[in-house]
Amino acid sequence: MTLSDIILIGLGAWRLASLLVQEDGPWDVFVRVRDWTGMPLGTGFFAKLLGCIWCTSVWTGTALYGVWLLVPVLSYLPAIWAVALIVDRWMLGWGTPPE
């Protein structure tokens, strides 16, 4: 594993954690995932896993590492999504994300 692999997996872990914890997603899919886990109430095992982006990034990073071991190129996709968001925020002057 190279330093670039670690950076890409880290970016991807952040992106997936951000999707799961903070974003609605297309057709509110991530809202439904959070509702299914009981996250708004903060009860249950899965709700606690999705309780904060820091906690969730542990699990998404571990999962992406497992994907990297099996099919490395798939683990890079969330990193590509993350870079696209970083560039977008940079172009907007690091303001709040659009609704």
C-alpha positions in Angstrom: 0.0 0.0 0.0 1.4 3.4 -1.0 0.9 6.8 0.5 -1.4 7.7 -2.5 -3.5 4.6 -1.7 -3.8 5.8 1.9 -4.8 9.3 0.8 -7.3 8.0 -1.7 -8.9 5.6 0.8 -9.0 8.4 3.4 -10.8 10.7 0.9 -13.2 8.0 0.0 -13.9 7.2 3.6 -14.7 10.8 4.3 -17.0 11.0 1.2 -18.9 7.9 2.1 -19.2 9.0 5.8 -20.4 12.4 4.7 -23.1 10.8 2.5 -24.3 8.5 5.2 -24.3 11.1 8.1 -25.0 14.5 6.5 -26.5 14.3 3.1 -29.9 13.5 1.7 -28.7 11.9 -1.5 -30.7 11.2 -4.6 -34.4 10.5 -3.9 -33.6 10.9 -0.2 -31.9 7.5 -0.1 -29.6 8.5 2.8 -32.4 10.0 4.7 -34.2 6.7 4.5 -31.1 4.8 5.6 -30.8 7.0 8.6 -34.5 6.6 9.4 -34.2 2.8 9.0 -31.3 2.7 11.5 -33.2 4.8 14.1 -30.6 7.5 13.8 -32.8 10.5 14.4 -33.7 9.0 17.8 -30.1 7.9 18.4 -31.1 4.5 19.6 -29.9 1.1 18.4 -26.5 -0.2 17.2 -26.7 1.1 13.7 -27.9 4.5 14.8 -24.8 4.9 16.9 -22.6 3.9 14.0 -24.1 6.7 12.0 -24.2 9.2 14.8 -21.3 11.3 13.7 -19.0 11.6 10.7 -15.9 10.7 12.8 -17.4 7.5 14.0 -18.8 6.6 10.6 -15.5 7.3 8.9 -13.9 4.5 10.9 -16.4 2.0 9.4 -16.3 3.4 5.9 -12.5 3.5 5.9 -12.3 -0.1 7.1 -14.8 -1.2 4.4 -12.9 0.7 1.7 -9.7 -0.9 2.8 -11.4 -4.3 2.4 -12.6 -3.3 -1.1 -9.1 -2.1 -1.9 -7.7 -5.5 -1.0 -10.1 -7.2 -3.4 -10.6 -4.8 -6.2 -8.4 -1.7 -5.8 -9.9 0.4 -8.5 -13.4 0.3 -6.9 -12.0 1.8 -3.7 -10.9 4.9 -5.6 -14.4 5.9 -6.8 -15.5 7.6 -3.6 -12.2 9.5 -3.6 -12.9 10.8 -7.1 -16.3 12.0 -5.8 -14.6 13.6 -2.8 -12.1 15.5 -5.1 -15.0 16.8 -7.2 -16.7 18.2 -4.1 -13.4 19.7 -2.8 -12.9 21.5 -6.2 -16.5 22.7 -6.2 -16.2 24.1 -2.7 -12.9 25.7 -3.6 -14.4 27.4 -6.6 -17.3 28.7 -4.5 -14.9 30.1 -1.9 -15.4 27.5 0.8 -18.8 28.8 1.6 -21.7 26.7 2.8 -22.7 23.9 0.3 -25.6 24.7 -2.0 -29.0 23.2 -1.0 
